[in-house]
């Protein structure tokens, strides 16, 4: 589960960086990588990043990101 959370966080960061670059310079990383923002691969990339963002909402309601309920609880038990 930690690997999935890591991948999701990585995709969220990619999306955030892409939005920041778009806002500052009108530069779209996905469009540059796939040649067009209308290509099938670009659309798939946008969908995957969007789904990662939706899944990332659950991080707001979790007790910790280490997978043990709370990182502090695990450290206190050892």
C-alpha positions in Angstrom: 0.0 0.0 0.0 2.9 2.3 0.7 4.1 2.0 -3.0 0.6 3.0 -4.2 0.6 6.0 -1.9 4.0 7.0 -3.1 3.0 6.7 -6.8 -0.2 8.7 -6.1 1.8 11.5 -4.3 4.3 11.5 -7.2 1.5 11.9 -9.7 -0.1 14.7 -7.7 3.2 16.5 -7.6 3.6 16.2 -11.3 0.1 17.6 -11.8 0.8 20.5 -9.4 4.1 21.3 -11.2 2.3 21.1 -14.5 -0.4 23.6 -13.3 2.3 25.9 -11.9 4.2 25.9 -15.1 1.0 26.5 -17.0 0.0 29.4 -14.7 3.4 31.1 -14.9 4.6 30.4 -18.4 1.7 28.8 -20.3 3.9 25.7 -20.7 2.2 22.3 -20.5 4.6 19.5 -19.7 2.1 16.8 -20.8 1.5 18.5 -24.1 5.3 18.8 -24.7 5.9 15.2 -23.9 3.1 13.8 -26.1 3.1 16.3 -28.9 -0.4 17.6 -28.3 -2.8 17.9 -25.5 -5.5 16.2 -27.7 -3.5 13.0 -28.4 -4.7 9.8 -26.9 -1.6 9.3 -24.7 -1.9 12.9 -23.3 -5.6 12.3 -22.5 -4.6 9.1 -20.7 -1.9 11.0 -18.7 -4.4 13.7 -17.7 -6.9 11.1 -16.6 -4.3 9.2 -14.5 -3.1 12.4 -12.8 -6.7 13.4 -12.2 -7.6 10.0 -10.7 -4.5 10.3 -8.5 -5.7 13.7 -7.3 -9.1 12.2 -6.4 -7.5 9.3 -4.6 -5.2 11.9 -2.8 -8.3 13.4 -1.2 -8.3 10.4 1.1 -4.9 11.5 2.4 -6.6 14.5 4.0 -8.7 12.2 6.2 -6.1 9.6 7.1 -4.3 9.6 10.4 -0.8 9.3 8.9 1.0 8.7 5.6 3.3 5.9 6.8 0.6 3.2 6.6 0.6 2.5 10.4 -2.3 4.8 11.3 0.1 7.4 12.6 3.8 7.7 12.2 4.1 9.1 15.7 2.3 6.1 17.2 4.7 3.6 15.6 7.7 5.6 16.8 6.3 5.7 20.4 5.7 1.9 20.4 9.3 1.1 19.6 
